[in-house]
Amino acid sequence: MGSEVDAGWRTWANLVTLVRLALIPVFLWLLFATDHRAWAAWLLGFLGATDWIDGWLARTFDQTSTVGKVLDPTADRILVMVGLVSVAIAGGVPWWFAGATLAREVLVSVITIVLAALGAARIDVLWWGKVSTFMLMVSYPLFLLTTNAHHAPLADWQHVVRDVTWVYGVCGLTLAWIVFFGYVKPASRALATGRAARRLK
């Protein structure tokens, strides 16, 4: 196999990522400045889905880029943190649930930066990590969709969906933390591999 070619910054994948960032203020406006909470929930769900879309575009059209490798995870972290805090402020989830999710995201970000600074080799994302992320990215928009502005009574379908979402969300959060601790051994190996490679240079 040849070396990976940098596709530059003008790619379809990077365009999707930029659109995701640009729509975050629209989500906040819908949630806090209007009564269109359902629209905000659907938009949050769409923004979460774009994380999978830009990855698919990059792989399908062979548009992997250095800019994308920085821009995509940065946009993901911004979206996740804005989404968690916003949904909690809006009363969609209790703060303990949002805090447990946010703490995991912050730890992952900090450890990723520390490992990179120490020269660790790249760590492949675990499949179950992708599953847990997907479950949480589905849960938060549904939590928001099953609450009403001004504490209005919930419809029958909202009660049913909210109960199901709680089961789904708790499973996703539990799995996310299990996967987090599952990265300990791969991270140790990546650090050792990275340091060994540097010594050989």
N, C-alpha and C positions, 0 to 999 in steps of 0.2 A: 504494500500500500504506500502511496505517496504521502508527503506531508500535507497537513490540512491547510487549505488556502483561505486566507482572510477575505471575506466577501465585501469588506468595507462597511460603511455606515448606512448606505442607501440600499436597504433590503426590505422586503415585505415584512419579515419578522420584526425588524426594528420599528417599522411604521406602526404595526399593531401595538407594540410596547409603548410607543409615544402616544398613541390614541388612548391607551389604558391610563396613562398618567394624566392626560388632558381631561379625561372624563371624571376623575376623582373629585374635583371641585363641583362638577355638576351633581354628582351623588350627594355631596354635603349640602348643596343648595336645596335639592329636592327633599332631603330628610329634615332639615332644620328650618328652612325658610318657606316651605309650602306644606300643604296637607296631603301631598301625593306620596304617602309613605310606601304604598305598594309599588309605585314606579321606582322609588329609591331601592326597594328590595330587589326588584327585577334587574335594575342596573348593576347593583352590587354582584348579583349572580352572573351577569354577563361579563363584568370585568374579571371575575374569577376565572371564567371559562377562557378568556383571551390568553391566559397564561399557558394553556394547553395549545391554543391555536398558533401562537408565535413559535413555540417549540416545534410543532408539526411543520410549519412553513420553513423553518430553518433547516430541518432534516430533509424535507421533500425536495426543496429547490437548492439544496447544498449551499445555503447562505449563512453558514456559521461565520461570525465575525468577532473580533476583539471587542468592539463597541457593544455588541449584543451580549457578550459574556458578562459585561459590567452593568449594562443598562437593564437587562431583564431581571436579574436577582434584586437589583436596587428598586425597580418598580414593584416587584413582588412584595418586598419588605414594607415599602410605603403603603401599598394597598392593604396588606394584612393588618398593619398597625392602625391605619386610619379606620378600616372596617371594624376591627375589634372594639376600639374605643368609642366610635360613633354609635354602633349598635347598643353598647352598654349604656351610653349617655341617654339614648332614646328609650331605654327600658326594655330592649329586646331580650337581653340576657342579664342575669345577675353579675355583679362585678367579680365575684369569686371565679366564675366560669371564664369570663373575659381575661381576668388576671392570670389564671393558670395557662391559658392559651398564649397570652402575650409573653409571659415569663419564658415559656419554651422557645418562642420565636427570638427573643432577645438573647437567650443563651446560645442558640444556634448561630446567630449573627456574630456574637462576640468570639465564640470558639473558632468559627470559620476565619475571622480576621487574624486571630492569634496563630492558628495553624499556618496560614499563608505567610505571616511574618516570620515564623520559625522555619520556613522552607519546606513544609510538608508537601508530599505529592498529592495529586488530585484524588479525591474520594468519590467513588461512584455513588449516586443516590440509590438508596435501597428501595426496592419495589413497594414494600409496605409503607415506606415514608411517603411515597406518592399517593398511596391509598388513603392514608390518614389525612394528608393535606386536602385531597379531594373531598373527603367526608366533612371536614371543617368548613371548606369553602362553599359547600352546599348548605350546611347547617345554619350559618350566620344569616344569609339572606332569608331563609325560611323562618328563623327566629324573628327577624324584623317583619316579615310578611304576616306573622301571626300575632302581632301587637297592633294596637290602634292609637293614633294621636289623641291627646287629651284624655287618655284612659277610658275611651269609649268601650262598651261591652264587646266581647268577642263573638263572632258568629260561630255557629256549630262546627262548620268545617275548619275554622281556625283552631278550635279546641282540639280537634282530632289531629290535625297536621302538627300542632305544637307538641302534643304528647309523643307522636312518632319522631319528631325532630329531636326531642330531648334524648330519646334512646340512641338515635343515630349520632347526635353530637357528643354525648358522653363516650360512646364507643370510639369515635374519631379522636377525641382528646386523650383517652386512655392509650390508644394505639400510638398516638403521636409521642407520648412520653416513653412508651416502651421502645419505640424505634430510636428515640434520642439516646437512650442508654445503650442501645444496640450498636451505636456508632463508636463506642469507646474503643473496641479492638481495631476496627478499620482505621480510626484516626491515629492510633498508636503505630500501626503498620505504615501508614502514609507518612508519618513524621520520620520514622526510621528510614524509609525508602528515600525520602527527600534529602535527608542529611547524608545518606550514603552516596547518593548521586552527586551531591555538591563536593564531597571529599574526593571523588574520582576526577573532577574537573581540573 
